[in-house]
Amino acid sequence: MPIEQTDEETREMLDVIVSFPVSGVIFGNLQKNRKDKALRTDEIKKYPVGNFSGKPTEQRSNELIALAYKGYGKKLIIIGCGGIFNAKDAYKKIKLGATLVQLITGLIFEGPSLVAQINLGLAEFLKRDGFNNISQVIGKDA
């Protein structure tokens, strides 16, 4: 799902999506709007062509995960992507409504051990917060 659309445009797209036999959506690891305030000016100048992924997408991705969960969480699996570099990032997306998380940029920068680090970290967060299962956390902060 694009992250540069407004909330209303996103809801309109989700309304169409749920009218078809679609199981889930991914929010969202690609920033195409080069004027977005999450992007650093020096990065935009350094890379005049292409789009941005990773941390510059995190905030808007998180907002849209929560939006989708509130309105469509019973109808769609929501996959959180964008700016996941550690267990804390993954846990936040899950608490906002993501059932699954997808790693792209974080995996490239942190390496394949990131998966194990996230799994171990999630187990610690669950224990700390008094949950027995990750499914108990989904959408708690939406």
N, C-alpha and C positions, 0 to 999 in steps of 0.2 A: 504494500500500500504506500502511496506517496505521502511524504510527511509535510510537503509544502502547501498542501491544500488547507482551507479553513476547516473549522470544526463542522460547520454546516455542510460543506462540500463532502467531507468525510462521511458524515451521517447519510447523505444522499447516496454515496457509493455503497455504503454498507447495506442500505435498504434494498438496493438492486442485488447485491451479492447474496443476501439471505433469501431472495426469491428464487434462487437456483440451488441445485444440490452441491453446494460448496461446503467443505468441512471447516475451513479455517482461513485466517489472514495473517500476514506478517507485517508488523510495524517496527521500524522501517529504517533501513540503514543506507539511505542515499539522499543527500541534500543537493538538490539541483538549483535552488535559489541562491545565487552567489551574493545576494544582498542580505541574507539571513544574519541576524546579530550574533548567532552562535559561531559563525566563522571568523577566523582571524584574518585581518587585512593582509598581513604579510604572506599568509598561505595562499590567499586568492591571487596575489600578485605573482607569487612563485609558480603557481600552477594555473595559467590562464585558460586552459582547456580541461574539460572533464568536470566531474562532480565530486562531492566529499562524503566520506563515510566515517564511522567511529564516533568519537566523543562529540563532534559538532552536531550529531543527530540525536544524541541521548535525551535531551530535555523534551524535544517535540515528540519523539518516539514514546516516551513515558506518558506524556499528556494524552496521546492518541490511544495508547493501551488502556488507560483508565476510561477514556470516553467510550471505546468499543466494549469494554467489559460491562460498564453500566447499562448500556443500551442493547447489547447483543451477546453478552457472555453466556446466555443459555442456548444461543443458536449457533455460535461459532467457537472454534478453538482459536485462541489468540496466541500468536508466537511473537515473543519480544526479541527484538534485534536492534542494534544501534548503541554503541558505546559500552559494550560489556567487556570489561578488562579484568574483572575479579568477581568473587562470590557476592560481595556487597552489591555490585551493579546488577547481577542476575537476580538476587533476592528482591531488590527493589522492583524490578519488572514483574516478578511473580506476585508480589504483594499488590501491585497495581492491576493485576488481572491476567497476566500471561500464564498460560498452561505449560508452555515450552519456551525455551530460549534458543536463539540461534547465534552462533559465534562466527564472525567474519574478520573484521579488522583486529579485534583483540587477540584472536588466534594467530594472526600473522605476526603481530608485535610481541606477544607473550610466549608463543610456541605451543606445541601439543600438550605440554604438562598443565596448561591452563584448565583443561577439562577436569582433571583430577583435583586441582586446587579449588575449582568452583564446587565440585561435589563435596569435598571435605568441608569447605566453608559453609555450604548450605546446611550440612548436618549440624555444624556448630550453631548456626543461627537458629535452627529449629529447636535444638536443645535449650539454648539461651532463652528463647521466647516461649517455651513450654508447649511446643507442638510435637505431635508424634509422627506426622506425615506432611509432606510438602503440599498435598492437596488441601490441607487445612488453611494454608496461607494464601492461596490464590484469591486475589481481589480484596484482601483485608484493608488495603489503603486506597481503594478506588473511590 
